[in-house]
Amino acid sequence: MHLIVKDYSELHLELQKADVVVVATGAQNPTIDKAILNLKKPVLILDLSIPKNVNENVKELEGVTLIHMDHLSQMTDETLEKRKAHIPAAEAIIEEIKEEFVAWTKARKFAPTIHALKEKLNSIKEGELNFQRKKMSNFDEEQAELISNRIIQKITNHFANHLKDDNTEVDESIEWIEKIFQIETTSK
């Protein structure tokens, strides 16, 4: 870092060249006031000193912006308070997303079982339809297909709704469905 040190006696000349002035001294009285500011352009003065080391009278000059450490703390506190006000909304969004995620993971868990159950029921349906085709001369293929598909959909919906229920022990229910219908899923 290249640092140029100037003599304190040249302060009033150096201030004219500055765009930003950072004041951080331990002096008991202000080292900068409007009398030594001979501005040719706007300047931002940051006073990081305790006690304040820039006289408030500099604000009387056009183009001077003065910010003391107290102002920065206040701005930080205000920003923090504004952010805190948004916390409930953020928490509500997180809760909503969490619920969706939990529902999604639960559905992913039982989806292979519901799919396998549907395949099993379709297999039973095909066997029964083949049997009825041979047995009945006036067998209505289209009607039988439509009715049996609707029944299968209603049965699988009942199982899916049971598995979606918050009070359902999903793992235990999946195990029972697979046992009763003698199905095996690829998720294992």
Backbone hydrogen bonds, N-H to C=O, Kabsch-Sander energy under -0.5 kcal/mol:
donor,donor_aa,acceptor,acceptor_aa,energy
3,L,1,M,-0.7
5,V,3,L,-0.6
10,E,7,D,-2.2
11,L,8,Y,-1.7
13,L,10,E,-0.9
14,E,10,E,-2.4
15,L,11,L,-2.5
16,Q,12,H,-0.6
17,K,13,L,-0.7
17,K,14,E,-0.9
18,A,14,E,-0.9
21,V,44,L,-3.2
23,V,21,V,-0.6
23,V,46,L,-3.3
24,A,22,V,-0.6
31,T,53,N,-2.0
32,I,53,N,-1.4
36,I,33,D,-1.3
37,L,33,D,-0.6
37,L,34,K,-0.5
38,N,36,I,-0.9
39,L,37,L,-0.6
43,V,63,G,-2.7
44,L,19,D,-2.5
45,I,43,V,-0.5
45,I,65,T,-3.5
46,L,21,V,-3.2
46,L,44,L,-0.6
47,D,45,I,-0.6
47,D,67,I,-2.9
48,L,23,V,-3.1
48,L,46,L,-0.8
49,S,23,V,-0.5
55,N,32,I,-3.0
58,V,55,N,-1.9
59,K,56,E,-1.9
60,E,57,N,-1.5
61,L,58,V,-1.5
64,V,61,L,-1.3
65,T,43,V,-2.4
65,T,63,G,-0.5
66,L,64,V,-0.5
67,I,45,I,-2.9
67,I,65,T,-0.5
69,M,47,D,-2.0
71,H,68,H,-0.8
72,L,68,H,-2.0
73,S,69,M,-2.6
74,Q,70,D,-2.5
75,M,71,H,-3.2
76,T,72,L,-2.6
77,D,73,S,-2.9
78,E,74,Q,-2.8
79,T,75,M,-2.7
80,L,76,T,-2.7
81,E,77,D,-2.6
82,K,78,E,-2.5
83,R,79,T,-2.5
84,K,80,L,-2.6
85,A,81,E,-1.8
86,H,82,K,-0.7
86,H,83,R,-1.1
87,I,84,K,-1.3
90,A,86,H,-2.4
91,E,87,I,-3.1
92,A,88,P,-2.3
93,I,89,A,-2.1
94,I,90,A,-2.5
95,E,91,E,-2.7
96,E,92,A,-2.3
97,I,93,I,-2.7
98,K,94,I,-2.8
99,E,95,E,-2.5
100,E,96,E,-2.3
101,F,97,I,-2.8
102,V,98,K,-3.0
103,A,99,E,-2.5
104,W,100,E,-2.5
105,T,101,F,-2.9
106,K,102,V,-2.5
107,A,103,A,-2.6
108,R,104,W,-2.6
109,K,105,T,-1.5
110,F,106,K,-1.7
111,A,107,A,-2.0
114,I,110,F,-2.4
115,H,111,A,-2.6
116,A,112,P,-2.5
117,L,113,T,-2.6
118,K,114,I,-2.4
119,E,115,H,-2.2
120,K,116,A,-2.3
121,L,117,L,-2.8
122,N,118,K,-2.5
123,S,119,E,-2.2
124,I,120,K,-2.3
125,K,121,L,-2.6
126,E,122,N,-2.9
127,G,123,S,-2.1
128,E,124,I,-2.4
129,L,125,K,-3.2
130,N,126,E,-2.5
131,F,127,G,-1.9
132,Q,128,E,-2.6
133,R,129,L,-2.3
134,K,130,N,-1.5
135,K,131,F,-1.5
136,M,132,Q,-2.8
139,F,136,M,-0.6
141,E,139,F,-1.1
144,A,140,D,-2.4
145,E,141,E,-2.4
146,L,142,E,-2.3
147,I,143,Q,-2.5
148,S,144,A,-2.4
149,N,145,E,-2.2
150,R,146,L,-2.0
151,I,147,I,-2.2
152,I,148,S,-2.5
153,Q,149,N,-2.3
154,K,150,R,-2.3
155,I,151,I,-2.4
156,T,152,I,-2.6
157,N,153,Q,-2.2
158,H,154,K,-1.9
159,F,155,I,-2.0
160,A,156,T,-2.7
161,N,157,N,-2.9
162,H,158,H,-2.1
163,L,159,F,-2.4
164,K,160,A,-1.9
165,D,161,N,-1.2
168,T,165,D,-1.7
170,V,168,T,-1.3
173,S,169,E,-2.7
174,I,170,V,-3.0
175,E,171,D,-2.1
176,W,172,E,-2.1
177,I,173,S,-2.7
178,E,174,I,-2.6
179,K,175,E,-2.0
180,I,176,W,-3.2
181,F,177,I,-2.5
183,I,178,E,-2.1
188,K,185,T,-0.9
